[in-house]
Amino acid sequence: FKIRPGQEAAFEQVWKSRDSHLDGLPGFAKFHLLRGPQTEQHTLYSSHTTWHSRDHFEAWTQSKAFQKAHKDAGSHSNLYLEHPQFEGFEVTQTIVSTASA
C-alpha cells in the first residue's frame, strides 16, 4: 500500500479497528501489518498473512469472511495513492532460532 504523506496514523487506525475475520479460519496462522520505507511521495505498507497452505489461502479469498473483511475497503481511498498490488510468496526455507531468550 502506498499511503499519502501524513495519512499513516489514519491508515493504521483503519487496520487496527477493523474486524479481519481471520481468527479461527482453517489454515490461518498469523497476520502482520508492516510499515516500510517513507519517501516524500508515500509511506509503504504491506499486509502479511501466513497460512498453512496455498489451498487455505485461496479458500479464504473465496470466502464470506474475505468479503466481510474487505467490504469497506473503497471508503478509505483518500489514504492511498493507488490500488494496492498483491504479491504472494511461498516459503522455500525456514530457520528457527534454537537460542533461549
C-alpha positions as CSV (number, residue, x, y, z in Angstrom):
1,F,0.0,0.0,0.0
2,K,1.4,3.4,-0.9
3,I,-0.1,5.8,1.7
4,R,-0.2,9.5,1.2
5,P,2.2,11.5,3.4
6,G,0.5,12.5,6.7
7,Q,-2.1,9.7,6.4
8,E,-0.1,7.0,8.1
9,A,-1.9,7.2,11.5
10,A,-5.3,7.1,9.8
11,F,-4.3,4.2,7.7
12,E,-3.0,2.2,10.7
13,Q,-6.2,3.0,12.7
14,V,-8.3,1.7,9.9
15,W,-6.5,-1.7,10.1
16,K,-6.4,-1.8,13.9
17,S,-10.1,-1.0,14.2
18,R,-11.4,-3.4,11.5
19,D,-12.6,-6.9,12.1
20,S,-10.3,-9.0,9.9
21,H,-12.5,-12.2,10.2
22,L,-9.2,-14.2,10.1
23,D,-9.1,-15.7,13.6
24,G,-10.5,-19.3,13.5
25,L,-10.3,-19.7,9.7
26,P,-9.0,-23.1,8.6
27,G,-5.3,-22.8,7.8
28,F,-4.8,-19.2,9.2
29,A,-1.6,-18.8,11.2
30,K,-0.8,-15.1,11.7
31,F,-1.2,-11.6,10.4
32,H,1.2,-8.6,10.4
33,L,0.7,-5.0,9.2
34,L,4.2,-3.9,8.1
35,R,5.3,-0.3,7.8
36,G,8.1,0.2,5.3
37,P,10.2,3.0,3.8
38,Q,9.0,6.5,3.7
39,T,9.6,8.9,0.8
40,E,8.4,12.4,0.0
41,Q,5.7,10.7,-2.1
42,H,4.4,8.0,0.2
43,T,4.9,5.6,3.0
44,L,4.9,1.9,2.0
45,Y,2.9,-0.6,4.0
46,S,2.3,-4.3,3.5
47,S,-0.3,-6.7,5.0
48,H,1.3,-10.0,5.6
49,T,-0.7,-13.2,6.4
50,T,0.8,-16.6,6.9
51,W,-1.3,-19.7,6.0
52,H,-0.6,-23.4,6.5
53,S,-1.0,-24.0,2.7
54,R,-1.7,-22.2,-0.5
55,D,-5.0,-24.0,-0.7
56,H,-6.1,-22.5,2.7
57,F,-5.1,-19.0,1.4
58,E,-7.1,-19.4,-1.8
59,A,-10.1,-20.8,0.1
60,W,-10.0,-17.6,2.2
61,T,-10.0,-15.4,-0.8
62,Q,-13.2,-17.0,-2.0
63,S,-14.9,-17.0,1.5
64,K,-17.6,-14.9,3.1
65,A,-15.0,-13.9,5.7
66,F,-12.9,-12.3,3.0
67,Q,-15.9,-10.4,1.6
68,K,-16.8,-9.2,5.1
69,A,-13.2,-8.1,5.9
70,H,-12.9,-6.1,2.6
71,K,-16.4,-4.7,2.3
72,D,-15.4,-1.1,3.3
73,A,-12.0,-1.1,1.5
74,G,-13.1,1.6,-1.0
75,S,-14.3,4.0,1.6
76,H,-10.7,4.9,2.6
77,S,-9.4,5.6,-0.9
78,N,-8.3,9.1,0.1
79,L,-5.5,7.5,2.1
80,Y,-4.0,5.6,-0.9
81,L,-2.0,6.9,-3.8
82,E,-3.0,3.8,-5.9
83,H,-4.8,0.5,-5.7
84,P,-2.6,-2.0,-3.6
85,Q,-0.7,-4.6,-5.6
86,F,-0.9,-8.2,-4.5
87,E,2.3,-10.2,-4.2
88,G,2.2,-13.8,-3.0
89,F,5.2,-15.8,-1.8
90,E,5.7,-19.4,-0.8
91,V,8.2,-20.5,1.9
92,T,11.1,-22.4,0.4
93,Q,13.3,-22.4,3.6
94,T,12.7,-21.9,7.3
95,I,15.3,-21.4,10.0
96,V,14.2,-21.3,13.6
97,S,16.2,-20.0,16.5
98,T,17.5,-22.6,19.0
99,A,18.8,-19.9,21.3
100,S,17.0,-19.4,24.6
101,A,15.5,-16.0,25.1
